[in-house]
Amino acid sequence: MLYKILLLGDGAVGKTSTILKYVENRIPESYSATMGVDIMNTEVKTTGNLIVSLNIWDIAGQSHFKSIRSKFYSGAEAAIVIFDVTRPETFNHIKEWISEVNIELKEKIPMILVGNKVDLQDEKRVSLTDMVFEKEKHSNIFAAFETSAVTGEGINIVFQKIAEKLLFKYR
């Protein structure tokens, strides 16, 4: 079975870099905003050695895409909400992303909260504690992780956990 996953968050938080690091073990050489949506397929090996197929929809985060992006949410079974730990405003917007998906899908799908760019430790403004407090406010966020698309830190566990959650949900 192929599970549709949304990759959500403000522009320039590292959504595309995160999925490219996971799927192709690379990051883009320069920043290029996603126009609408980019879709990638990948397979994830769970801790039980089961293979789960994911259809990942990297949704444009810029505000001028807001009017069209909800059209891409249909059929989604889970979401990864990413923010930039060096830009608190992107953390403050996660409530809007979660609400937008919940309203559009008319249900609460499982979500993981991801604080990206932890490799920029000297510039970090949002802590793991902040993330955990935010996670507790949303019943459909089942996990929170810090990641770095540049170094790869934390990336594999995010996709492994979302795959395992979907396996459990649909068994």
C-alpha positions in Angstrom: 0.0 0.0 0.0 1.2 3.5 -0.8 0.5 6.1 1.9 0.1 9.8 1.0 2.2 12.1 3.3 2.1 15.9 3.4 5.3 17.8 4.0 4.1 21.2 5.4 5.7 24.4 6.8 6.6 27.9 5.9 8.9 28.7 2.9 12.6 28.1 3.4 12.3 25.9 6.5 14.0 23.0 4.7 11.1 20.8 3.5 12.6 20.0 0.1 16.1 19.6 1.6 14.7 17.2 4.1 13.0 14.9 1.6 16.0 15.1 -0.8 18.3 14.1 2.0 16.1 11.2 2.9 15.4 9.9 -0.6 18.5 10.8 -2.5 21.1 11.5 0.3 21.7 15.0 -1.1 20.5 18.6 -0.5 20.0 21.3 -3.2 23.0 23.4 -4.0 20.9 26.6 -3.7 17.5 27.6 -2.5 14.6 27.3 -5.0 11.1 27.7 -3.7 8.7 24.9 -4.4 6.0 26.0 -6.9 2.7 24.4 -5.8 3.8 20.9 -5.0 6.6 18.4 -5.6 5.9 14.7 -5.2 8.4 12.0 -4.4 8.0 8.3 -3.7 10.1 6.3 -1.3 10.2 3.2 0.7 10.9 3.1 4.4 12.1 0.1 6.4 10.5 -0.1 9.8 12.0 -1.4 13.0 10.2 -4.7 12.3 11.9 -4.9 8.9 8.6 -4.2 7.1 8.7 -2.0 4.0 6.3 0.9 3.8 5.8 2.9 0.6 5.3 6.6 1.0 4.0 9.1 -1.6 5.4 12.4 -0.2 3.8 15.7 -1.2 6.2 18.6 -0.6 3.7 21.5 -0.4 4.8 25.1 -1.2 5.0 27.1 2.0 4.9 30.7 0.7 1.8 32.6 1.6 0.9 33.4 -2.0 0.3 29.7 -2.6 -2.3 29.4 0.2 -5.3 29.6 -2.1 -4.2 26.5 -4.1 -2.3 24.3 -1.6 -5.4 23.0 0.2 -6.3 21.2 -3.1 -3.3 19.0 -2.6 -4.4 17.8 0.8 -7.1 15.4 -0.3 -6.4 11.8 0.5 -3.5 12.5 2.8 -3.0 9.9 5.6 -0.4 11.7 7.6 1.7 14.9 7.7 5.1 16.1 8.7 5.0 19.8 9.9 8.5 21.4 9.6 9.7 24.7 11.0 13.1 26.4 11.2 14.6 26.4 14.7 16.4 29.7 13.9 13.2 31.5 12.9 10.6 31.5 15.7 7.9 32.9 13.4 8.0 29.6 11.5 7.4 27.8 14.8 4.5 30.2 15.6 2.8 29.3 12.2 2.6 25.6 12.8 -0.8 26.0 14.5 -2.1 27.5 11.2 -0.7 24.6 9.2 -2.3 22.0 11.5 -5.6 23.8 11.5 -5.6 24.2 7.7 -5.1 20.5 7.2 -7.7 19.5 9.9 -10.3 21.8 8.3 -9.7 20.7 4.7 -9.6 17.0 5.5 -12.4 17.2 8.0 -10.4 14.8 10.2 -7.2 14.8 12.3 -4.5 12.8 10.6 -1.4 11.8 12.5 1.4 14.4 12.4 5.0 14.7 13.4 6.5 18.1 14.4 10.0 18.7 13.1 12.4 21.5 14.1 14.9 21.7 11.3 18.3 23.3 10.9 19.7 22.2 14.3 23.1 22.3 12.7 22.9 26.1 13.1 23.2 25.7 16.9 24.5 29.2 17.5 21.4 30.6 15.9 18.9 28.3 17.5 15.8 30.1 18.9 13.3 27.3 19.4 14.1 24.6 21.9 13.1 20.9 22.0 11.1 21.8 25.2 9.1 24.4 23.2 8.4 21.7 20.7 7.2 19.2 23.3 4.9 21.9 24.8 3.4 22.6 21.4 3.0 18.9 20.6 0.9 18.5 23.8 -1.5 21.1 22.5 -2.4 19.1 19.4 -3.9 15.6 19.8 -2.9 14.5 16.3 0.8 15.3 16.8 2.3 12.0 18.0 6.0 12.9 17.9 8.5 15.8 17.8 12.0 15.6 16.5 14.9 17.9 15.8 16.6 17.5 12.4 19.3 18.8 10.1 18.8 18.3 6.4 22.4 19.4 5.9 24.0 16.7 8.2 21.1 14.2 8.1 20.6 14.2 11.8 17.2 12.9 12.8 15.9 12.6 9.3 15.6 8.8 9.1 13.7 8.5 12.4 11.1 10.9 11.2 10.2 8.9 8.2 10.5 5.6 10.1 8.1 6.8 12.8 5.5 8.1 10.3 5.7 4.8 8.4 5.2 2.8 11.6 2.3 5.0 12.7 0.5 4.4 9.4 1.1 0.6 9.6 -0.4 0.6 13.1 -3.3 2.8 12.0 -4.3 0.7 9.1 -3.8 -2.8 10.6 
